[in-house]
Amino acid sequence: MSTTKVTCPSCNATNRLPTDRLGDKPKCGKCKKPIFAGKAMELTAANVVATLNHNEIPVLVDCWAPWCGPCKSFAPIFEKAANELEPKLRFAKLNTEAHQQVAARWQIRSIPTLILFKQGKEIARVSGALPLPQLKQWLKQQGVG
């Protein structure tokens, strides 16, 4: 039986889960909270390394800021995508104002910016608020979703 490592969005513990059971609403072995909640997790300077490096599923990060109008209009679309596409992907949001060091390291120049990571490495990036069908198409072009 194959397994997949996935981090808990609540406590950052790495969980080894049966790959064919990722969609069965697994709970964290440490904190007992849901591993997948159908919504994006909050990415911070404290959990970014664990989230990107300890997930064997791709991680899609929405880099946003509270003052950004397009970011606010894109937020419900990103949440809907999380609800529809988990557990194929881990969805995370990075507030670029609150975590400027991470945003600088990733060279975020415009927001919203979506970055797709696989095995801790950036594999694709797109800037701008995408409609849900376009977001799904972009993910499909990257070989995920």
C-alpha positions, 0 to 999 in steps of 0.5 A: 500500500502506498502512502503520502506525507501530508502536513497538518494545517493546524499543528504542522505535524507530518502525517503519513496517509494511505494514498488511496484514502486521502479523500476519506477526511483524515485527521491528524495523528497528533492534534486530531484535527482534519488534515483537509478542511476544504479551505486554504490554510494560513501560511506563515514564516513559522510554517512555510518550510514544513508546509512546502517541504513535508507535503508530497502533494502539490501546494498552491500558494495565494500571495495576497495583501489585505489592501488589494482589491483584486486579492479580495475578489479572488479570495472566494474563488481560491476557497472554492477551488480548495473545496473542490480540489483538495486532497489533490492539492494543498491550498495556502494563503500568504499575507505578503504584508504580515510575512514580508520576508517570505514574500521577498524571498519569493520575489513577489512583485505583484499581487495576487500571485499564485505559486505552485510548489511540488516537493518544496520547489516552485514549478509554476507561477501566475499573477492576477486574479483568475476566474475559477475555470481559468485557474483549473485550466492553469493547474491542469496545464501544470499537471495537477488538479 
